[in-house]
Amino acid sequence: MNIVMFTDAYWPRVNGISVSVESFSRALLRLGHRVMIVCSVYPESLLEEFKFFTGEVENNGPEEPIILRAPSMPLPVSKEDRLAKTSGWFWVAKHIEVFNPDIVHIHTEFVIAEFGFNYAKLHYLPAVYTFHTMWEDYGFSYIPLAPGFLLRYIARRILKNSLRRADLVIVPTPQIREVVKRYRVRKETVLLPTGIDPRQFDHSREDIEAFGRKLEERFPGLKGKRILLFAGRIAQEKNLSFLLKLIPSIREEHPDTVLLIVGNGPDLDSFKKEAEELGLTDCCFFSGYLKRDELSLAYAVSDIFVFPSITETQGLVTIEAMLSGLPVVAIGEMGTIQVMGGDNGGFMVKNDPEEFRKKVCLLLSDRELYEQKVLDARVHAKSWTIDTMTERLQDTYEKILDAWPGKKNGS
């Protein structure tokens, strides 16, 4: 089948939606489907050789989705994000018509979502919507001076608009399914987390050692130390202050421990300043953005993955860490609860600094326990592979297409 996915966030924008859309699209291609991704143009992407679909080619390769980038403009409240221009609608629609999709899958709530819902309505195609982000929890990080009640009200209106227009809703966690019920939107929901491609984490010992040396050249303070790793968007909602404040007490017990923070985001400078004020300049290192292959190597050279976020929709980075054989200590909130399901592959703790600290120190102290958690992590992560999840997504598409009154002949 031909699937067109609509998303406001896609590479080079780094976040969970970009990972989800790319992972599912590549896995669908491996199953023999054709996939087009409609997303925004980013300034960085203008420098890259993206293949724009013109109707003259069938595909960009056996494992490459077709990328259609809509004209966009900067989002005033976030320098990382782009907002598609509504004037690009006709241009986008013409290119999608050549692709001739069977189903529309929308991963966003903004202008590109409008493109998707409009195209589905005009061409009488089923519209699947994935509810990725709890905007009620995230709005404050984009517009910190606006009243909280107003941001939540606007977020609810936007989300309800998308939910009501969808023919089927995919939810990555049970918590988001409950939100759909709370919004009183009567739509069929399918629980489907995003899987991870384990091939991204399959590195030779030589590659891992070479990356470790490269990282130590950049941050000499890492040499000979045990690394606590955080990876994700560097923003207030990730609860990084919680983690920074624990480092001095962890180092009292284990002086050979350092913290490596991987990622970029609007609050990077703020957290760097906080680390400096806490006296962590010799044991806390900010790498900034790493490419996907570099990030997977960062997991491989680290010792424990520490994840204090309490607003995570899915918590996919915890699975990425486990696939790399990295035990996880994470706060059991939101998506992390579903991903870890308890102490699988590490420890899932309450939002309590002392409990978090104790579990980190336990893994650092008890070598036998640590090795058991390494094995645990690899086994647990196998149930979250992208191929397993994509087969379920394919079944979902086929189910809605079979029941669709206007389905194409032969589809």
C-alpha positions in Angstrom: 0.0 0.0 0.0 1.0 3.7 -0.4 1.2 5.5 2.9 1.6 9.3 3.3 2.8 10.5 6.7 2.3 14.2 7.8 4.6 15.6 10.5 5.7 19.1 11.5 8.7 17.6 13.2 11.3 15.7 11.2 15.0 15.6 10.7 17.1 17.7 11.3 14.7 18.5 14.2 15.7 16.1 16.9 12.8 14.7 19.0 10.8 11.5 19.6 8.4 12.2 16.7 11.2 12.4 14.2 12.5 9.1 15.5 9.0 7.5 15.4 8.2 8.7 11.9 11.5 7.6 10.4 11.6 4.3 12.2 8.1 3.3 11.2 8.5 4.5 7.6 11.7 2.5 7.0 10.2 -0.6 8.6 7.1 -0.2 6.4 9.4 0.0 3.3 11.0 -3.3 4.4 7.6 -4.9 4.4 7.1 -3.8 0.8 5.0 -0.7 1.2 5.7 2.8 -0.3 6.0 5.7 2.1 6.0 9.5 1.6 6.8 11.9 4.5 5.4 15.4 4.3 7.3 17.7 6.6 8.7 21.2 6.9 11.8 22.7 5.3 14.5 23.5 7.8 17.3 25.9 7.1 19.8 23.0 7.7 18.0 20.8 5.3 18.5 23.3 2.4 22.2 22.3 2.6 21.5 18.6 2.3 20.7 16.6 -0.8 17.1 15.6 -0.1 15.3 14.0 -3.0 12.1 15.8 -3.7 9.3 13.7 -5.2 8.3 15.0 -8.7 6.3 12.1 -10.1 9.3 11.0 -12.2 10.6 8.4 -9.7 9.0 5.5 -8.0 11.1 5.7 -4.8 14.4 6.9 -3.3 15.7 3.4 -2.6 14.6 0.2 -1.0 14.8 1.6 2.6 14.4 5.3 1.9 11.0 7.1 2.3 10.1 9.8 -0.2 10.6 13.2 1.5 8.3 16.1 0.5 9.3 19.3 2.4 6.7 22.1 2.5 7.7 25.8 2.6 7.9 26.9 6.2 8.8 29.8 8.5 10.4 30.0 12.0 8.1 29.4 15.0 8.4 32.6 17.1 8.2 30.7 20.4 10.9 28.1 19.6 14.0 28.7 17.5 14.3 24.9 16.9 10.9 24.5 15.3 9.3 25.5 12.0 5.7 26.2 11.0 4.6 25.2 7.5 3.1 28.0 5.4 -0.5 27.5 4.5 0.3 28.9 1.0 2.2 25.7 0.3 -1.0 23.6 0.4 -1.7 23.4 -3.3 2.0 22.6 -4.2 2.0 19.8 -1.5 -1.4 18.4 -2.6 -0.3 18.1 -6.3 2.8 16.1 -5.4 0.8 13.8 -3.1 -1.7 13.2 -5.9 1.1 11.8 -8.0 2.1 9.5 -5.2 -1.5 8.3 -5.0 -1.8 7.2 -1.4 -4.1 4.6 0.1 -4.0 6.0 3.6 -3.1 9.2 5.4 -1.2 9.0 8.7 -0.9 12.3 10.7 1.7 12.7 13.4 1.1 16.4 14.3 -1.5 18.9 15.2 -0.5 22.1 13.4 -0.4 23.4 9.8 0.9 20.1 8.3 -1.8 18.3 10.2 -4.3 20.5 8.3 -2.7 19.5 5.1 -3.2 15.9 6.0 -6.8 16.1 7.3 -7.8 18.2 4.3 -6.2 15.8 1.8 -7.9 12.8 3.4 -11.3 14.6 3.3 -11.0 15.8 -0.3 -9.9 12.4 -1.6 -12.0 10.3 0.7 -9.2 8.4 2.4 -9.0 7.2 6.0 -7.0 9.5 8.3 -5.1 7.8 11.1 -3.8 10.2 13.8 -1.0 9.4 16.3 -1.4 11.4 19.6 2.3 11.8 20.3 2.6 14.8 22.6 0.7 15.9 25.8 0.7 19.6 24.9 -1.0 20.4 28.2 2.2 19.4 29.9 4.6 21.0 27.4 3.1 24.4 26.6 4.8 26.2 29.5 8.3 25.4 28.1 7.4 27.2 24.9 5.6 30.2 26.3 6.7 30.5 29.9 5.1 33.9 30.6 1.6 32.9 29.5 -1.0 31.8 32.2 -1.0 28.1 32.7 -4.7 27.7 32.5 -4.8 29.5 29.1 -2.1 27.3 27.6 -3.8 24.2 28.8 -7.1 25.4 27.4 -5.5 26.1 24.0 -3.7 22.8 24.0 -6.9 20.9 24.7 -8.7 22.6 21.9 -6.0 21.8 19.4 -5.8 18.2 20.5 -9.5 17.7 20.5 -9.7 19.1 16.9 -7.2 16.5 15.7 -8.9 13.6 17.6 -12.4 14.4 16.3 -11.2 14.6 12.6 -9.4 11.3 12.7 -10.9 8.0 11.7 -8.7 6.1 14.0 -6.4 7.2 16.8 -3.0 5.6 17.7 -1.9 6.1 21.3 1.7 5.2 22.3 0.8 4.7 26.0 -2.1 3.7 28.2 -1.9 7.2 29.9 -2.6 8.9 26.6 -5.5 6.6 25.9 -6.9 7.8 29.3 -6.5 11.4 28.1 -8.5 10.6 25.0 -11.3 9.3 27.2 -11.0 12.3 29.5 -11.5 14.6 26.4 -14.7 12.7 25.7 -13.8 12.0 22.2 -15.4 8.8 21.0 -12.9 7.3 18.6 -11.4 3.9 18.3 -7.9 3.9 19.8 -5.1 1.5 19.1 -2.3 1.2 21.7 1.0 1.1 19.7 4.3 2.3 21.0 7.1 3.2 18.7 9.7 0.5 18.3 13.4 0.9 18.0 15.6 -0.6 15.2 18.2 -2.7 17.0 20.6 -2.5 14.0 21.4 1.1 14.9 23.1 -0.2 18.1 25.1 -3.0 16.5 28.7 -1.7 16.6 32.1 -3.4 16.5 34.4 -3.2 19.5 36.9 -1.2 17.4 34.2 1.4 16.6 33.2 1.8 20.2 36.8 2.2 21.4 37.5 4.7 18.6 34.5 6.8 19.6 35.5 6.6 23.3 38.9 8.0 22.5 37.3 10.8 20.4 35.0 11.7 23.2 37.9 11.7 25.8 39.9 14.0 23.5 37.0 16.4 23.6 36.3 16.0 27.3 39.5 14.8 29.0 37.6 14.5 32.3 35.9 11.4 31.0 39.0 9.4 30.9 39.1 6.4 33.3 35.7 7.4 34.7 32.3 5.6 34.9 29.8 7.5 32.9 26.2 8.3 33.9 24.5 9.2 30.6 21.4 11.4 29.9 20.2 11.7 26.3 17.3 13.8 25.2 16.0 17.3 24.5 17.6 19.8 26.9 14.6 21.5 28.2 12.9 22.2 31.6 10.4 19.4 31.2 13.1 16.8 31.2 13.7 17.5 34.9 17.5 17.8 34.5 17.9 20.0 37.7 16.8 16.9 39.6 19.8 15.0 38.1 22.4 17.7 38.5 21.6 18.1 42.2 22.2 14.4 42.8 25.7 14.3 41.3 27.6 15.6 44.3 26.1 13.0 46.7 26.7 10.2 44.1 30.4 11.3 43.8 30.8 11.3 47.5 30.3 7.5 47.4 31.8 7.0 43.9 34.3 9.7 43.1 35.1 8.1 39.7 31.7 8.9 38.4 30.9 11.6 35.9 27.7 12.8 34.1 27.5 13.1 30.3 24.5 15.0 29.0 23.8 14.5 25.3 21.4 16.6 23.3 20.4 20.1 22.5 17.5 22.3 23.4 16.3 25.7 24.5 17.6 25.4 28.0 21.1 24.1 27.3 22.8 27.3 28.5 20.6 27.5 31.6 21.6 23.9 32.7 25.3 24.6 31.9 25.1 27.6 34.2 23.3 25.5 36.9 26.0 22.8 36.7 28.7 25.5 37.1 26.9 27.0 40.1 26.8 23.5 41.7 30.6 23.1 41.2 30.2 20.3 38.6 32.4 21.7 35.8 35.0 18.9 36.3 32.5 16.1 36.3 29.5 17.2 34.2 29.9 17.4 30.4 27.5 18.7 27.8 28.2 17.2 24.4 25.4 19.0 22.5 23.7 17.3 19.6 25.0 14.0 18.4 24.0 12.3 15.2 22.1 9.0 15.6 25.1 6.8 15.0 27.2 8.9 17.4 24.4 8.7 20.0 24.3 4.9 19.8 28.0 4.9 20.4 27.6 7.2 23.4 25.3 4.6 24.9 28.0 1.9 24.3 30.8 3.8 26.1 28.6 4.7 29.1 27.8 2.7 32.3 24.4 3.7 33.5 21.5 5.6 31.7 19.9 8.1 34.1 16.5 9.5 33.1 14.7 11.9 35.4 12.0 13.0 33.0 8.4 13.0 34.4 6.6 14.2 31.2 7.9 11.6 28.7 5.2 10.4 26.3 7.1 7.2 25.4 10.6 7.2 26.9 12.1 5.6 23.9 15.6 6.6 24.9 15.4 4.1 27.8 14.9 1.3 25.2 17.7 2.6 23.1 20.0 2.4 26.2 18.8 -1.1 27.0 19.5 -2.3 23.4 23.1 -1.1 24.0 23.3 -3.2 27.2 23.1 -0.1 29.4 21.1 -0.5 32.7 18.6 2.3 33.3 17.6 4.2 36.4 14.5 6.3 35.6 11.6 7.9 37.3 8.4 5.9 36.8 6.1 8.4 35.3 4.1 8.6 32.0 5.7 6.6 29.2 8.5 5.3 31.3 6.0 3.2 33.2 5.0 1.4 30.1 8.5 1.0 28.7 10.1 -0.4 31.8 7.1 -2.0 33.4 9.0 -2.1 36.7 12.6 -2.9 37.3 13.2 -4.5 33.9 16.7 -3.6 32.7 17.4 -1.4 35.7 15.4 0.4 38.3 12.1 2.4 38.0 11.9 4.7 41.0 9.6 7.2 42.5 10.1 11.0 42.0 12.4 10.9 45.0 16.0 12.1 44.9 17.2 9.8 47.6 15.7 6.6 46.0 17.1 7.6 42.7 20.6 8.2 44.2 20.5 4.9 46.1 19.7 2.8 43.0 22.5 4.5 41.0 25.0 3.8 43.7 23.8 0.3 44.1 24.5 -0.4 40.4 27.9 1.3 40.8 28.7 -0.8 43.9 27.4 -4.3 43.1 29.2 -5.7 40.0 27.2 -8.9 40.0 23.9 -7.0 40.1 25.2 -4.7 37.4 26.0 -7.6 35.0 22.6 -9.1 35.7 20.9 -5.8 34.8 22.9 -5.6 31.6 21.6 -9.0 30.5 18.1 -8.0 31.7 18.2 -4.8 29.6 19.1 -6.6 26.4 16.4 -9.2 26.8 13.7 -6.7 27.8 14.5 -4.4 24.9 13.9 -7.1 22.3 10.2 -6.9 22.8 10.3 -3.3 21.7 11.8 -3.7 18.3 10.5 -1.6 15.4 9.7 -4.7 13.2 7.4 -6.1 15.9 5.6 -2.8 16.2 5.4 -2.1 12.5 3.7 -5.4 11.8 1.0 -4.3 14.3 0.8 -0.9 12.5 0.4 -2.7 9.1 -2.4 -4.8 10.6 -4.1 -1.5 11.8 -3.8 0.0 8.3 -5.3 -3.1 6.7 -8.1 -3.3 9.2 -9.3 0.3 8.5 -8.8 0.0 4.7 -10.8 -3.3 4.6 -13.7 -1.5 6.4 -13.4 1.7 4.4 -16.5 2.4 2.2 -14.5 4.1 -0.5 -11.6 1.8 -0.7 -9.8 1.5 -4.0 -10.3 -1.5 -6.2 -7.7 -4.1 -5.5 -6.5 -2.4 -2.3 
